[in-house]
């Protein structure tokens, strides 16, 4: 008996497919775009690691972090500059790129520069945003809201299908558990896979402590890899992880981002689990 049910495959540009029984894809990069030089450097290092381990890789970084704890929190480099940096990563490093959008009008503009769009968890019920993203025809990674039951993600699926876009990925990033805390219900992956689309585990946002530092979010980086192991054992199609050269000095999400220097060893262990699950 297969451990996981096979889901549809989503083609990412002309590079590779996510889903089926393929090895997990890695979606990773710094939380926010800090500079062109850093983005190119980190993307190249992660690409080299992934190529050596035969893992398909998508570079992720955001030009704007709109869902901040405080009005004084770091937002990002801006849309125009950020999208051009992502385009450069795409062309020079040769990997697909993905970024968040927050308002419907951003979808068509961002789609000119990236291979995938991402809907932040807080915005997963915003119909106009979902429809605008779906209408671009690009693959879209929708993060399931911290407030949403996994079976209620069916409404997200329906919005995409009504537009005629079947290039959807559903992402688990933890569920609100009391104040300033998330838990990850591993049943969520099984429930969302029933819709027939690839599922993603956001390993780093799942260990956030929202607002835990008063005017910014805290996190427990030490829990990232244990939860990633558990999600892979249940069966996921992609791992989302924010990765930084120096997380403790990053402008946002530092406490829950992985250190770039640790990534290779983490991925080696992740492959072993994924191979066992996908080959059964």
N, C-alpha and C positions, 0 to 999 in steps of 0.2 A: 504494500500500500504506500502510495506517495505521501510524504510528510506534508507537502504544500500543494494546493491546487494551482495549476498553471493558469496564468493570466495572459491577456493580450500583450503584444509587443508594441512599443512606441518607438518610432524611429527618431533619432536625434540628429538633425541635419542629414548629411550623407555619411556620418561617422559610424554609428552603431545603434543597436536596439536596446531598450530597457524592457525587461519583462520576460515572458516565456519561462524558461528555466535557465536563463543566462546567469552568469556570475553577477553579483551585485555591482552596480555602478556607484562610483563615489562622486558626490556633489560637494565640493569643498573649496574654501578660500577664506580670506579675512572677512569678518562681519561687515565692515565698511571699507570702501575704496579710500585709501589714504594718499596714494600717489601712483603715478604711472610706473615709476621704477620698482616700487615695492610689489605692485600687482604682477608685473611681468616676472619678477624674481620668484615670487611665491608660486605662481602658476607653473613656471618652468620646473621648479623643484618638485612640486607635487606630481606633475606630469611624468617626470623621470622615475619617481618612485612607483607610480601606477603602471607605467610601461614595463618596468622590471618585474612586476608582480602580475601582469596581464589583467589589469583592472581598467575598465573604461572610466574615463574621468571627464567631469564637467566643472569648469571654474565658476565659483560663485562669489560675488561681492556686490554690495549695494551702494548706489550713488546717493541714496537718501534713506535714513532710518527715521521714518515719520512717527512710529509708535514708541515714543520715548517716555520715561517716567516723569521727566521734568522739562520745562521750557528751556532750561539751561543745559540740557544734555546735548552731547555732540550729535549732529544730524548727518553729516557726510559732505562729500565734495561737490554735490550738485548734479543735476540731471545731464546737462549738455557735456560738461567735462567728463563726468563719470561714464556716460555711454561711449564716448570716444576712446576712453581708456579700455573699456571692455572690448570694443572693436579691435583695438590694437593687440590685446591679449589673444583674441580669436585668430587674428591674422599672423602674428609673429610666433606665438607659442603653438598654434595649430590645434587648439582644443575648443569644444563648444563652450559657450558662456551663458549664464543665467543671472537674472537680477529681479529684485522686487519691483512691483508697481503698486501705487496706492490710490490712484484716481483713474477713472475710465479714460480720460483723454491721453494718459500716459501710455496706454497699451500699444496703439498704432505707432507711436514715435519710438518707443523702446524696441519694438519688433524689427525695426530697420537695422538694429545693431547687434541683436542677440539671437541665440538659437532656441532659448526657452524663456518663458516668463514665470514668475512666482507670485502667488497671492499670499500675503501675510495672514496669520491665523486670525487675528482680530477682524479681518475684512472678508472672511470666507462666506459670509451671508450677504454681502453687498451685491445685489443682482446686477446692477449696471456695470460694476467692475468685472464681475465674472463673465458677463456676456461680451464686454469689450475685449477681454483677454481671449476668449474663445473665438471671436470673430477674426482675430489675426491669423488663425490657422496654425499657429505655432503650438508645440507641446507646452502644457502649463502644469506646474507643480502647485497644487492647492494645499496649503497647510490647514488641517482640521482645527477649528477653533478650540481654545482651552475649555470652552463652555459647551462643546457639542458632543453628543453621543456618536459613536462610530457609525451606527446604522442611519443616523440622520444625515450623514454625508451623501446619502442617496439623492437628496435634493440638489446638491452641487453637481452630481453626475447628470441629473435630468436637465439642468440648465445648459450644460455643455452639449448634450445630445440634441437638445432642441435647436441649437445653433448649427449643429452638424459637425462639431469638432469632437472626435473620439481620441484625441491625443492628450489624455488626462492622467495625471499621477496624483494620488492622494497621500498626504503626508501626516504622520502622527508626531506631535510635538509635546505630548503630555496634557493632562487634564487638571484643572484647578482643584486643589485638595485643601480646603480651609484657606487660611490667609498666607500669602507669600510662599506658596508651595505648589509643586506639581507632582503627580504620580503618572506613571505610564502603565496602562492596562494592556497587557500583551494580547488580550483577546481582540483588541482594536484592529490589529493587522489581519486577523482571520475574518472579522466582520467586514472590513472594507475590501478585502480581496474577493468577497462574494459578488461584488459589482463587476468583476472581470477586468479591472484596471490595475496597473502596477501600484504597489504601495512603497512608501519611503519612510524611513525612520530618521527624524531629526534628533540626533544623539546629543547635540550640545544645548539646544534650547530646552530640551526636556529636563535638564538639571539646573535651570535658572531658579533664582529666588526672586520673583517679581517685586520690585520696589524694596528689596531686602536691605538696601543700603540708604534708605531714605529718599534721596533724589535720584538714585540709579538702581539698577538691578544687580543682585549678587548671583552667586552660582556655586556649584560643587563639582569642579572639574574631575575629581577622583571617581565620580559615579558614571562618567561618560562611557568608558570602555565596558564596565560590567553590564550596563543597560544595552549597549550595542551587541554584546555577545548574546544576551537574552533575545533581542529582536531578531538577530540572524538565525537563532535556533528555532524560532517560531516560523520564520520565512518572510523575508522582505526582498524587494527588487532593487533598492538603492539605499545608500546611507548618506545622509546629509550631515556634514560636520564643519563647523567654523574652525579654521586653522590659522594660526598666526605665528610669526617668528618670535614675538615677545608679548604673549597675551597679557601679562601683568601690567604692561604699559600701553595697551591698546585703548583707543578712544571709546570703545563700547564693547560690551559682552566679554570683557577680559576674563572674569572668573570662571566662565564655562567654556571658553575656547581651548582647543587642543594646541599643544606646542608642536610646531612643525618638526622639531627634532625627534619627537616620539612617534610620528605618524607611521613610519615604515614598520616598526615592530607591532604596532596595533593592527595594521592591515594584514600582516602575515598571519596573525592569530585569527583574524576575522575570516580570512580565506578558508582556513581549515574547517571552521564551523559551517560556512556557506556551502562548501563542497560536499560535506556530509549530508546536509539538508537537501540540496538540489539534485544529488545523485540517487536519492531514494524515491 
